[in-house]
Amino acid sequence: MGMTLLEVLAERGLTGATRRKALQTGKVFLRGVPTGYGKREVDPADVHIHQNAPRLHPGQDFAVAFRDKHMVVVYKPSGMLSVGAPSRAKDPNLVSALARLYGQAHPVHRLDEGTSGLMMVALTPIAQKTLKKMLEEHNIERGYLAITHNEMKDEPFSITSSLGRNPHTGLRASVHYHDPDARHATTHFVRQEALPKSFSVVRATLETGRTHQVRIHLSERKHPVLGDPLYGRKRDPFPRLALHAAVLGFVHPLTEEPLRFDIGLADDMARFRYNLLHPEEQPPPGQRKFTRRKPNKGTRTRNKKRR
């Protein structure tokens, strides 16, 4: 590769101001998902510019990567609920937002609130039923990228355990005693990249899909995910759970078309990686970079007609 996203956009004739605006408003797509981080390394073939795409904030708003009359594959940002919760009725959730857009939407699986990345959502009951059956039969490829503590060895490994509830802490964990509610869980791991300061970029592939499965298995292997409030460290250099659902692969439940999505690191994770690899570009300790913001008076009115 060797090219940054900014270099690719410049090569395609976008000026500096146009590049910034396109990145900030969700017009630049990397492997089908809007991206706003220009310093990330990319394959130019994966980059597409869609000036007529709906205006959004990459990494903060959800974005549809695939849609037909049966289902959608959608990017969920970190901090957004997958589905509604009775105790958080006022908080937005992805399935309800899609139902408002398309008339109906039915959950198939979930991502933790702090996890970003790809989700499948059915638009018809028959698609929901079929996709859930495919999940139960392990016929859907699901892969995650995580940034973890402690440099991981460059050798693929797998973890299999029974996940249940720890009676002392109340948290989910691998249990080594008879627990009728414990469920079999298997995750396959490979280190994708070793980063400075003993961090690692890790790719995890699910064989089963249990609650908190990747987080628990990595934590118990002494490689907790950065920003994990349950299974990680109390203080972390990353502001949210550094776990990203990057891969979805399956045969369409009704058309039988093979589909596969691999979107790479989330923008904020890519930025964290870049800053570790290029410390010379970071401000000295104790100093911060400030950006002067223009007054936003009247911005909402002027942007009403913009997409």
Sequence and secondary structure as in RCSB ss.txt:
>XXXX:A:sequence
MGMTLLEVLAERGLTGATRRKALQTGKVFLRGVPTGYGKREVDPADVHIHQNAPRLHPGQDFAVAFRDKHMVVVY
KPSGMLSVGAPSRAKDPNLVSALARLYGQAHPVHRLDEGTSGLMMVALTPIAQKTLKKMLEEHNIERGYLAITHN
EMKDEPFSITSSLGRNPHTGLRASVHYHDPDARHATTHFVRQEALPKSFSVVRATLETGRTHQVRIHLSERKHPV
LGDPLYGRKRDPFPRLALHAAVLGFVHPLTEEPLRFDIGLADDMARFRYNLLHPEEQPPPGQRKFTRRKPNKGTR
TRNKKRR
>XXXX:A:secstr
  EEHHHHHHHTT  HHHHHHHHHTT EEETTEE   TTSEE GGGEEE TTS    TTTS EEEEE SSEEEEE
E TT BSS  GGGTTS BHHHHHHHHHS  EE     TT EEEEEEESSHHHHHHHHHHHHTT SEEEEEEEESS
   SS EEEEEEEEE TTT SEEE  S  TT EEEEEEEEEEEEEGGGEEEEEEEESS  TTHHHHHHHHTT  B
TT TTTS SS SSSS  EEEEEEEEE TTT  EEEEE  S HHHHHHHHHHH GGGS  TT          TTHH
HHTTT  
